[in-house]
Amino acid sequence: MDAHFTFWAVVALLLFAAEALLPGAFLLWFGFAAAALALVLLAVPGIAPVWQVVVFAVFSLISVGVYLRWFRKRERASDAPLLNRRAEQLVGSIATLDVAISGGRGGRVKIGDAFWSVEGADLPVGSSVRVVAVDGMNLKVQAA
C-alpha cells in the first residue's frame, strides 16, 4: 500500500472526526474529497504530491458544490426558528419597569424568571413597556 494513500486516508478520517466534534456540516465535504483522492491513489499510484494537492483542491470544490447545489437547498425550514434566540422571542412582550430608564438606558424589567436590561425613552419605575426590538442582550422598549 502506498504511503500517499495512507496519508490521504488518515486526512479523510481526521476530517470526518473533526466534523463529528464541531458544529455544522462543512468539514464532511473535505473529508469526502480526501477519501476520493485516496481511492484515486489506489487505482493510480505514484501521482506526484503537488498533483495530489491539486486533485484534492478540485475534489473539494466539487464536493462543496454538490453540497451547495443539492443538499443545502433541501434543508427543512424550522418550525421554531427562534428556539435558541431567547431575547428575540420576547419581542411584543409587555413588562413593568423595575428600574427607571434614564438617558435612554439603564432600565430593567423582569420577564419570566430573568431580568433584562432595557433601552428606550425615559420612563419611571412601574411603567408598562412593550419590547419592540433586541440589541444583543438589551431589549429596546417603548411605553405600552
C-alpha positions in Angstrom: 0.0 0.0 0.0 1.3 3.4 -1.0 2.3 5.9 1.8 0.4 8.6 0.0 -2.8 6.5 0.0 -2.4 6.1 3.8 -1.8 9.8 4.3 -5.0 10.8 2.4 -7.0 8.1 4.1 -5.8 9.4 7.5 -6.6 13.0 6.5 -10.1 11.9 5.5 -10.7 10.1 8.8 -9.4 13.2 10.7 -11.8 15.4 8.8 -14.7 13.1 9.5 -13.8 13.0 13.2 -13.5 16.8 13.3 -16.9 17.1 11.7 -18.3 14.9 14.4 -16.8 17.1 17.1 -17.6 20.5 15.6 -21.0 22.0 14.7 -22.1 22.4 11.1 -21.6 20.2 8.1 -18.6 21.7 6.3 -15.5 19.5 7.1 -17.5 16.5 6.0 -17.2 17.5 2.3 -13.5 18.0 2.5 -13.3 14.5 4.1 -15.2 13.1 1.1 -12.6 14.8 -1.2 -9.7 13.3 0.8 -11.3 9.9 0.7 -11.9 10.2 -3.1 -8.3 11.1 -3.6 -7.2 8.1 -1.5 -9.3 5.9 -3.8 -7.7 7.5 -6.9 -4.3 6.7 -5.4 -5.3 3.1 -5.1 -6.1 3.0 -8.7 -3.3 5.2 -10.0 -0.3 5.0 -7.5 2.7 7.3 -7.9 0.9 10.6 -8.5 3.3 13.4 -7.5 2.4 15.2 -4.2 1.9 18.5 -6.0 -0.7 16.9 -8.2 -2.3 15.2 -5.2 -2.9 18.6 -3.6 -4.3 19.9 -6.9 -6.6 16.9 -7.2 -7.7 17.4 -3.6 -8.5 21.0 -4.2 -10.6 20.1 -7.3 -12.4 17.3 -5.4 -13.0 19.7 -2.5 -14.6 22.3 -4.9 -16.7 19.6 -6.5 -17.9 18.1 -3.1 -18.7 21.6 -1.7 -20.5 22.4 -4.9 -22.6 19.2 -4.6 -23.5 20.2 -1.0 -24.5 23.7 -2.1 -26.4 22.6 -5.1 -28.4 19.6 -3.8 -28.2 19.3 -0.1 -28.3 22.8 1.3 -31.5 23.7 -0.7 -33.3 20.7 0.7 -32.9 21.7 4.3 -36.3 22.0 6.0 -37.5 25.3 7.4 -37.6 25.1 11.2 -40.9 25.1 12.9 -39.4 27.0 15.8 -36.9 29.5 14.2 -36.4 31.5 17.5 -35.9 28.4 19.7 -32.3 29.3 20.7 -32.7 33.1 20.4 -34.4 33.8 23.7 -34.2 37.6 23.6 -35.9 37.7 20.2 -38.8 35.6 21.5 -39.6 38.5 23.8 -40.4 41.0 21.0 -44.0 42.0 21.6 -44.0 41.1 25.3 -45.3 43.6 27.9 -43.5 44.1 31.2 -43.2 46.5 34.1 -40.1 48.6 34.7 -38.3 47.6 37.9 -35.6 50.2 37.3 -36.4 53.6 35.5 -35.0 54.3 32.1 -32.9 57.5 32.3 -31.0 59.0 29.4 -32.3 56.2 27.1 -30.5 53.5 29.1 -30.3 51.8 32.4 -33.8 50.4 32.7 -34.6 46.9 33.8 -37.6 44.6 33.6 -38.3 41.1 34.8 -39.8 38.8 32.2 -40.4 35.2 33.3 -37.6 34.3 35.6 -35.0 36.6 34.2 -34.0 40.3 34.5 -33.3 42.1 31.2 -31.6 45.5 30.6 -33.8 47.8 28.5 -33.3 50.9 26.5 -35.8 53.4 25.2 -37.5 56.7 26.0 -37.1 57.9 29.6 -39.8 56.3 31.8 -40.3 56.0 35.6 -40.4 52.8 37.7 -43.7 50.9 37.3 -44.3 52.0 33.7 -45.6 49.3 31.4 -43.4 48.8 28.4 -43.5 46.7 25.2 -40.4 45.0 23.8 -40.0 46.2 20.2 -36.5 45.0 19.3 -33.4 43.3 20.6 -29.9 44.7 20.5 -27.5 41.9 21.8 -28.7 41.3 25.4 -30.5 44.6 25.7 -34.2 44.9 24.9 -35.4 48.0 23.1 -38.8 49.1 24.6 -41.5 51.7 24.2 -44.3 52.7 26.5 -47.2 50.3 26.3 
